[in-house]
Amino acid sequence: MTRPDLAVRRFVLVAVWLPVVLVAVGVMIQLIALPQLPATIAVHWNAAGEADGFARAWTQPLMTMLFGLGLPLLMALTSLGGLRRGDRGPTYRLMGASAAAVSALVTVALTWTLVMQVGLDAASQAPTVWAALAASLVAAAVVGVAAWFLQPKTDTAGVPSRPAEPLALGPHERALWMRSTSMSSGGAIAIVAAVLLVAVCAVAAWVTGADPALAWLLTGVAALLVFFAATTLAFQVRVDDTGLRVVSVLGFPRFRVPLADVESAALAHVNPMGEFGGWGLRIAPHGRRFGIVLRAGEALEVTRRNGRRFVVTVDDAGTAAALLEALVQRAAARS
């Protein structure tokens, strides 16, 4: 029988310690090679495999640590909290394997492309990059698969939804339920950390003279992450005789389930990583569920007439579900 803490220990092994070891070995090799390199090395190659972007040699170990360790640690930190609370599911296993694979990909690619320039007189003489790319992809695949199988198989520890008992509602009585819901501190920290990491990478790309295309790409991704963070950190949830409406505090995005499209409403308990693979606007891998998942815990779950389910994590979700059930039954009685 698998011990309860085995999933956590194996996850830390593949998502934290393995990247630390990989990056440490890669950076050590790079530091040993630095004295034998030209001051400026090739860091980008065009579609023909020819060097067309250059940077100072000392930036390569820095980039290896930033990307090879920073990205996996960010992935690990977004998952460890849930695992330690007892959440389980294949998403955690995938995150651990992905963290290890990303570290292997980055470390092998950056180490190989640096070492292959040892002894050159000028960075323009750098050989093609195809061997380094192939080696890094193979390393990522091997490490990722190994990390997957090193972790135990676990099932999502979901709590079944509880159908709502309709509120007592008169034939002509008006009722309104409203609540605001916001991202949990853990989810918000993860999102802010992701934005900061990409922003730091963008700044580093500009400062170190990396390829302008890469610098602009990182800048664009950082701006996009800021937009998504700003529009998905908090929502207003409303239930009335028109149905369910969920609107970001900034006014966009907006979601609506008309009353005529509501089959039933229930109180659910959500495990963000295990059921939806994370926080924010999410689609569950199974069950035809779309969710505005801002934290773990209670949520309003609405089943549409086509069988699809809409989930929003919010306090007092049981009252919202009960009111929605009452409104649906009253509308059915009138028709």
PANU-625256 format. One record per residue (C-alpha): residue number from 1; residue in one letter; x, y, z. Coordinates in Angstrom, 3 decimals. Each point is the difference from the previous one (the first is absolute). Layout:
(NUM; 'A'; (X; Y; Z)),
...
This chain:
(1; 'M'; (0.000; 0.000; 0.000)),
(2; 'T'; (1.308; 3.453; -0.944)),
(3; 'R'; (0.816; 2.155; 3.014)),
(4; 'P'; (-1.856; 3.353; 0.036)),
(5; 'D'; (3.197; 2.079; -0.221)),
(6; 'L'; (1.616; -1.979; -2.839)),
(7; 'A'; (-1.616; 2.150; -2.702)),
(8; 'V'; (1.354; 3.161; 1.640)),
(9; 'R'; (3.514; -1.371; 0.479)),
(10; 'R'; (0.267; -1.315; -3.544)),
(11; 'F'; (-1.383; 3.252; -1.401)),
(12; 'V'; (2.636; 2.028; 1.877)),
(13; 'L'; (2.657; -2.410; -1.239)),
(14; 'V'; (-0.840; 0.415; -3.708)),
(15; 'A'; (-1.245; 3.610; -0.038)),
(16; 'V'; (2.523; 1.601; 2.382)),
(17; 'W'; (3.083; -2.098; 0.713)),
(18; 'L'; (0.415; -1.441; -3.488)),
(19; 'P'; (-0.029; 3.483; -1.661)),
(20; 'V'; (2.419; 1.256; 2.676)),
(21; 'V'; (2.438; -2.820; -0.799)),
(22; 'L'; (-0.388; 0.362; -3.780)),
(23; 'V'; (0.548; 3.763; 0.053)),
(24; 'A'; (2.911; -0.272; 2.456)),
(25; 'V'; (1.799; -2.478; -2.283)),
(26; 'G'; (-0.766; 2.065; -3.101)),
(27; 'V'; (1.155; 3.280; 1.531)),
(28; 'M'; (3.167; -1.636; 1.341)),
(29; 'I'; (0.882; -1.262; -3.488)),
(30; 'Q'; (-0.685; 3.445; -1.452)),
(31; 'L'; (2.152; 1.769; 2.589)),
(32; 'I'; (2.880; -2.377; -0.716)),
(33; 'A'; (-0.362; 0.734; -3.731)),
(34; 'L'; (-0.248; 3.808; 0.335)),
(35; 'P'; (3.761; 0.761; -0.092)),
(36; 'Q'; (0.285; -1.880; -3.288)),
(37; 'L'; (-2.773; 1.938; -1.730)),
(38; 'P'; (-0.011; 3.265; -1.939)),
(39; 'A'; (-1.369; 2.911; 2.048)),
(40; 'T'; (-3.137; 0.016; -2.165)),
(41; 'I'; (-1.724; -3.252; -0.957)),
(42; 'A'; (-2.865; -0.992; -2.284)),
(43; 'V'; (-3.322; -0.331; 1.834)),
(44; 'H'; (-2.475; -0.151; -2.882)),
(45; 'W'; (-0.107; -1.819; -3.336)),
(46; 'N'; (-2.230; 0.584; -3.021)),
(47; 'A'; (-2.124; -2.582; -1.812)),
(48; 'A'; (3.038; -1.120; -1.982)),
(49; 'G'; (1.851; -0.772; 3.237)),
(50; 'E'; (2.389; 2.938; -0.371)),
(51; 'A'; (0.913; 2.267; 2.923)),
(52; 'D'; (-1.717; 3.392; -0.252)),
(53; 'G'; (-0.286; 1.154; 3.636)),
(54; 'F'; (2.835; 0.638; 2.448)),
(55; 'A'; (0.528; 0.836; 3.690)),
(56; 'R'; (2.748; 0.142; 2.592)),
(57; 'A'; (1.182; -3.492; 0.971)),
(58; 'W'; (-0.617; 0.534; 3.731)),
(59; 'T'; (-3.746; 0.414; -0.626)),
(60; 'Q'; (-0.408; -3.657; -0.993)),
(61; 'P'; (0.396; -1.417; 3.547)),
(62; 'L'; (-2.329; 2.735; 1.229)),
(63; 'M'; (-2.675; -0.945; -2.548)),
(64; 'T'; (0.425; -3.670; 0.889)),
(65; 'M'; (-0.758; 0.713; 3.655)),
(66; 'L'; (-2.823; 2.395; -0.798)),
(67; 'F'; (-1.849; -2.257; -2.425)),
(68; 'G'; (1.277; -3.459; 0.950)),
(69; 'L'; (-0.713; 0.460; 3.700)),
(70; 'G'; (-2.418; 2.938; 0.195)),
(71; 'L'; (-2.712; -1.494; -2.202)),
(72; 'P'; (-0.006; -3.456; 1.677)),
(73; 'L'; (-0.040; 1.556; 3.481)),
(74; 'L'; (-2.948; 2.176; -0.988)),
(75; 'M'; (-1.847; -3.111; -1.218)),
(76; 'A'; (0.862; -1.805; 3.221)),
(77; 'L'; (-1.127; 2.822; 2.275)),
(78; 'T'; (-3.413; 0.206; -1.689)),
(79; 'S'; (-0.576; -3.687; 0.746)),
(80; 'L'; (1.619; -0.712; 3.369)),
(81; 'G'; (-2.623; 1.781; 2.074)),
(82; 'G'; (-2.817; -2.153; -1.345)),
(83; 'L'; (1.989; -3.208; 0.316)),
(84; 'R'; (0.824; 0.729; 3.632)),
(85; 'R'; (-3.689; 0.672; 0.708)),
(86; 'G'; (-0.801; -3.479; -1.285)),
(87; 'D'; (-1.161; 0.880; -3.519)),
(88; 'R'; (0.824; -2.628; -2.589)),
(89; 'G'; (-0.433; -0.639; -3.699)),
(90; 'P'; (1.940; -0.549; -3.234)),
(91; 'T'; (0.531; 3.760; -0.453)),
(92; 'Y'; (2.486; 0.028; 2.884)),
(93; 'R'; (1.879; -2.904; -1.520)),
(94; 'L'; (0.091; 1.792; -3.364)),
(95; 'M'; (1.256; 3.215; 1.603)),
(96; 'G'; (2.852; -1.863; 1.683)),
(97; 'A'; (0.999; -1.730; -3.230)),
(98; 'S'; (-0.283; 3.253; -1.964)),
(99; 'A'; (2.201; 1.875; 2.481)),
(100; 'A'; (2.727; -2.615; -0.346)),
(101; 'A'; (-0.316; -0.070; -3.801)),
(102; 'V'; (0.211; 3.807; -0.305)),
(103; 'S'; (3.129; 0.058; 2.143)),
(104; 'A'; (1.643; -2.720; -2.121)),
(105; 'L'; (-0.963; 1.730; -3.261)),
(106; 'V'; (1.374; 3.396; 1.030)),
(107; 'T'; (3.131; -1.290; 1.719)),
(108; 'V'; (1.082; -2.328; -2.803)),
(109; 'A'; (-0.772; 2.530; -2.745)),
(110; 'L'; (1.862; 2.903; 1.623)),
(111; 'T'; (2.927; -2.114; 1.193)),
(112; 'W'; (0.446; -1.727; -3.367)),
(113; 'T'; (-0.181; 3.231; -2.010)),
(114; 'L'; (2.598; 1.592; 2.276)),
(115; 'V'; (2.439; -2.922; 0.116)),
(116; 'M'; (-0.073; -0.473; -3.778)),
(117; 'Q'; (1.529; 3.497; -0.337)),
(118; 'V'; (3.062; -0.791; 2.127)),
(119; 'G'; (3.221; 0.945; -1.821)),
(120; 'L'; (-1.646; 2.235; -2.606)),
(121; 'D'; (1.602; 3.307; -0.892)),
(122; 'A'; (-3.333; 1.694; -0.641)),
(123; 'A'; (-3.663; -0.773; 0.704)),
(124; 'S'; (-0.798; 0.256; -3.712)),
(125; 'Q'; (1.862; -3.319; -0.445)),
(126; 'A'; (-2.512; -1.864; 2.190)),
(127; 'P'; (-1.159; -3.312; -1.520)),
(128; 'T'; (-3.631; -0.790; -0.774)),
(129; 'V'; (-2.346; -0.553; 2.889)),
(130; 'W'; (-1.814; -3.139; -1.187)),
(131; 'A'; (1.961; -2.465; 2.135)),
(132; 'A'; (-0.588; 2.096; 3.122)),
(133; 'L'; (-3.730; 0.236; -0.725)),
(134; 'A'; (-0.298; -3.736; -0.591)),
(135; 'A'; (1.941; -0.824; 3.161)),
(136; 'S'; (-2.089; 2.363; 2.138)),
(137; 'L'; (-3.295; -1.389; -1.332)),
(138; 'V'; (1.118; -3.578; 0.638)),
(139; 'A'; (1.175; 0.939; 3.501)),
(140; 'A'; (-3.316; 1.712; 0.768)),
(141; 'A'; (-1.984; -3.027; -1.203)),
(142; 'V'; (2.095; -2.498; 1.957)),
(143; 'V'; (0.027; 2.045; 3.207)),
(144; 'G'; (-3.705; 0.864; -0.267)),
(145; 'V'; (-1.060; -3.630; -0.499)),
(146; 'A'; (2.266; -1.165; 2.836)),
(147; 'A'; (-1.382; 2.708; 2.308)),
(148; 'W'; (-3.564; -1.061; -0.872)),
(149; 'F'; (0.622; -3.631; 0.966)),
(150; 'L'; (1.973; 0.931; 3.114)),
(151; 'Q'; (-3.169; 1.540; 1.434)),
(152; 'P'; (-2.802; -2.227; 1.311)),
(153; 'K'; (-3.324; -0.144; -1.811)),
(154; 'T'; (-2.703; 1.844; 1.945)),
(155; 'D'; (-3.664; 0.707; -0.670)),
(156; 'T'; (-1.764; 3.312; 0.412)),
(157; 'A'; (-1.484; 0.213; 3.474)),
(158; 'G'; (-3.168; 1.746; -1.095)),
(159; 'V'; (-3.113; 0.545; 2.154)),
(160; 'P'; (-3.299; -0.811; -1.771)),
(161; 'S'; (-2.230; 2.989; -0.719)),
(162; 'R'; (-3.050; 0.346; 2.247)),
(163; 'P'; (-3.281; 0.839; -1.776)),
(164; 'A'; (-1.582; 3.122; 1.429)),
(165; 'E'; (-3.364; 0.062; 1.774)),
(166; 'P'; (-1.971; 2.865; -1.545)),
(167; 'L'; (-0.780; 3.011; 2.164)),
(168; 'A'; (-3.613; 0.743; 0.838)),
(169; 'L'; (-0.921; 2.636; -2.588)),
(170; 'G'; (-3.440; 1.498; -0.580)),
(171; 'P'; (-1.529; 0.150; -3.509)),
(172; 'H'; (0.706; 3.717; -0.357)),
(173; 'E'; (2.792; 0.437; 2.523)),
(174; 'R'; (3.202; 1.659; -1.222)),
(175; 'A'; (3.348; -1.305; 1.244)),
(176; 'L'; (3.611; 0.934; -0.630)),
(177; 'W'; (3.263; -1.569; 1.197)),
(178; 'M'; (3.378; 1.721; -0.522)),
(179; 'R'; (3.523; -0.710; 1.166)),
(180; 'S'; (3.511; 0.962; -1.012)),
(181; 'T'; (2.709; -2.617; -0.267)),
(182; 'S'; (3.742; 0.432; -0.338)),
(183; 'M'; (3.103; -2.065; -0.570)),
(184; 'S'; (1.437; -1.802; 3.003)),
(185; 'S'; (3.299; 1.320; 1.317)),
(186; 'G'; (1.822; -3.100; -1.287)),
(187; 'G'; (-1.414; 0.340; -3.496)),
(188; 'A'; (0.623; 3.756; -0.058)),
(189; 'I'; (3.610; -0.488; 1.112)),
(190; 'A'; (0.517; -2.612; -2.722)),
(191; 'I'; (-1.408; 2.310; -2.680)),
(192; 'V'; (2.008; 3.004; 1.185)),
(193; 'A'; (3.128; -2.155; 0.194)),
(194; 'A'; (-0.550; -1.161; -3.589)),
(195; 'V'; (-0.420; 3.590; -1.180)),
(196; 'L'; (3.120; 1.121; 1.869)),
(197; 'L'; (2.072; -2.913; -1.310)),
(198; 'V'; (-0.909; 0.690; -3.614)),
(199; 'A'; (0.524; 3.746; 0.527)),
(200; 'V'; (3.460; -0.634; 1.491)),
(201; 'C'; (0.837; -2.262; -2.931)),
(202; 'A'; (-1.115; 2.732; -2.412)),
(203; 'V'; (2.146; 2.607; 1.756)),
(204; 'A'; (2.957; -2.398; 0.021)),
(205; 'A'; (-0.447; -0.641; -3.721)),
(206; 'W'; (0.121; 3.746; -0.746)),
(207; 'V'; (2.927; 0.687; 2.350)),
(208; 'T'; (2.172; -2.894; -1.150)),
(209; 'G'; (-0.468; 0.739; -3.686)),
(210; 'A'; (-1.929; -3.173; -0.816)),
(211; 'D'; (-1.755; -0.381; -3.324)),
(212; 'P'; (-2.583; 2.837; -0.357)),
(213; 'A'; (-2.667; -2.482; -1.095)),
(214; 'L'; (0.390; -1.899; 3.288)),
(215; 'A'; (0.005; 3.214; 2.020)),
(216; 'W'; (-3.196; 1.235; -1.689)),
(217; 'L'; (-1.629; -3.413; 0.426)),
(218; 'L'; (0.724; -0.036; 3.740)),
(219; 'T'; (-1.220; 3.593; 0.313)),
(220; 'G'; (-3.234; -0.877; -1.800)),
(221; 'V'; (-0.560; -3.075; 2.162)),
(222; 'A'; (0.584; 2.070; 3.152)),
(223; 'A'; (-2.553; 2.602; -1.147)),
(224; 'L'; (-2.501; -2.746; -0.852)),
(225; 'L'; (0.446; -1.586; 3.426)),
(226; 'V'; (-0.590; 3.363; 1.673)),
(227; 'F'; (-3.260; 0.374; -1.965)),
(228; 'F'; (-1.230; -3.479; 0.898)),
(229; 'A'; (0.960; 0.463; 3.652)),
(230; 'A'; (-1.846; 3.322; 0.209)),
(231; 'T'; (-3.181; -1.423; -1.571)),
(232; 'T'; (-0.176; -3.309; 1.885)),
(233; 'L'; (0.991; 0.803; 3.592)),
(234; 'A'; (-3.526; 0.976; 1.139)),
(235; 'F'; (-3.603; -0.433; -1.217)),
(236; 'Q'; (-3.539; 1.043; 0.923)),
(237; 'V'; (-2.495; -2.883; 0.104)),
(238; 'R'; (-3.752; 0.674; -0.324)),
(239; 'V'; (-3.053; -2.258; 0.040)),
(240; 'D'; (-3.436; 1.448; -0.817)),
(241; 'D'; (-3.057; -0.850; -2.095)),
(242; 'T'; (2.061; 0.341; -3.185)),
(243; 'G'; (2.427; -2.739; 1.044)),
(244; 'L'; (3.671; 0.096; 0.986)),
(245; 'R'; (2.450; 2.759; -0.908)),
(246; 'V'; (3.707; 0.094; 0.838)),
(247; 'V'; (1.942; 3.149; -0.914)),
(248; 'S'; (3.617; 0.969; 0.619)),
(249; 'V'; (0.377; 3.060; 2.223)),
(250; 'L'; (1.546; 1.730; -3.031)),
(251; 'G'; (-3.105; -0.778; -2.079)),
(252; 'F'; (1.665; -2.614; -2.199)),
(253; 'P'; (-0.313; -2.937; -0.400)),
(254; 'R'; (-3.718; -0.602; 0.555)),
(255; 'F'; (-1.822; -3.314; 0.312)),
(256; 'R'; (-3.737; -0.683; 0.049)),
(257; 'V'; (-2.212; -3.061; 0.359)),
(258; 'P'; (-3.610; 0.982; -0.843)),
(259; 'L'; (-2.662; -1.419; 2.300)),
(260; 'A'; (-1.572; -1.874; -2.919)),
(261; 'D'; (3.310; -1.821; -0.521)),
(262; 'V'; (0.343; -1.165; 3.622)),
(263; 'E'; (-0.714; -3.673; 0.564)),
(264; 'S'; (1.035; -0.049; 3.668)),
(265; 'A'; (2.213; 1.703; 2.582)),
(266; 'A'; (2.137; -1.579; 2.683)),
(267; 'L'; (2.530; 0.727; 2.717)),
(268; 'A'; (3.428; -1.336; -0.986)),
(269; 'H'; (3.405; -0.128; 1.690)),
(270; 'V'; (2.864; 0.712; -2.389)),
(271; 'N'; (3.614; -1.138; 0.004)),
(272; 'P'; (1.587; 2.458; -2.505)),
(273; 'M'; (3.112; -1.962; -0.989)),
(274; 'G'; (-1.461; -3.486; 0.277)),
(275; 'E'; (-3.253; 0.721; -1.868)),
(276; 'F'; (0.828; 2.969; -2.256)),
(277; 'G'; (3.786; 0.028; -0.252)),
(278; 'G'; (0.384; 3.396; 1.656)),
(279; 'W'; (-1.676; 3.329; 0.757)),
(280; 'G'; (-1.799; 2.482; -2.222)),
(281; 'L'; (-2.248; -0.720; -2.973)),
(282; 'R'; (0.341; -3.747; -0.372)),
(283; 'I'; (-1.401; -2.972; -1.903)),
(284; 'A'; (0.024; -3.271; 1.942)),
(285; 'P'; (1.637; -2.928; -1.817)),
(286; 'H'; (-3.084; -2.138; 0.692)),
(287; 'G'; (-3.667; 0.606; 0.634)),
(288; 'R'; (-0.787; 2.815; -2.500)),
(289; 'R'; (0.626; 2.675; 2.628)),
(290; 'F'; (1.086; 3.607; -0.434)),
(291; 'G'; (0.998; 1.829; 3.134)),
(292; 'I'; (0.879; 3.394; 1.394)),
(293; 'V'; (2.262; -1.554; 2.592)),
(294; 'L'; (1.500; 2.579; 2.346)),
(295; 'R'; (0.574; -2.138; 3.085)),
(296; 'A'; (-0.624; -3.388; 1.558)),
(297; 'G'; (-3.268; -0.645; 1.799)),
(298; 'E'; (-3.689; 0.524; -0.610)),
(299; 'A'; (-1.304; 0.933; -3.416)),
(300; 'L'; (-3.250; 0.480; -1.873)),
(301; 'E'; (-0.391; -2.645; -2.713)),
(302; 'V'; (-2.641; 0.523; -2.681)),
(303; 'T'; (-0.885; -2.807; -2.386)),
(304; 'R'; (-1.233; 1.269; -3.356)),
(305; 'R'; (-2.683; -1.751; -2.032)),
(306; 'N'; (2.659; -1.301; -2.410)),
(307; 'G'; (1.767; -1.747; 2.887)),
(308; 'R'; (2.910; 2.427; 0.306)),
(309; 'R'; (0.781; 1.338; 3.446)),
(310; 'F'; (1.048; 3.522; 1.032)),
(311; 'V'; (1.862; 0.350; 3.299)),
(312; 'V'; (0.941; 3.118; 1.932)),
(313; 'T'; (1.704; -0.064; 3.407)),
(314; 'V'; (-1.808; 2.396; 2.318)),
(315; 'D'; (-1.037; 0.275; 3.650)),
(316; 'D'; (-3.593; -0.883; 0.919)),
(317; 'A'; (-0.287; -2.062; -3.179)),
(318; 'G'; (-2.683; -2.171; 1.623)),
(319; 'T'; (-2.399; 2.948; 0.240)),
(320; 'A'; (0.683; 0.967; -3.617)),
(321; 'A'; (-0.714; -3.562; -1.144)),
(322; 'A'; (-3.197; -0.169; 2.066)),
(323; 'L'; (-1.292; 3.281; -1.444)),
(324; 'L'; (0.847; -1.045; -3.539)),
(325; 'E'; (-1.839; -3.317; 0.497)),
(326; 'A'; (-3.052; 1.873; 1.317)),
(327; 'L'; (0.027; 2.379; -2.975)),
(328; 'V'; (0.295; -2.890; -2.453)),
(329; 'Q'; (-2.891; -1.908; 1.579)),
(330; 'R'; (-2.197; 3.108; 0.095)),
(331; 'A'; (0.713; 0.725; -3.669)),
(332; 'A'; (-0.837; -3.623; -0.868)),
(333; 'A'; (-3.287; 0.210; 1.924)),
(334; 'R'; (-1.008; 3.119; -1.912)),
(335; 'S'; (0.636; -1.522; -3.417)),
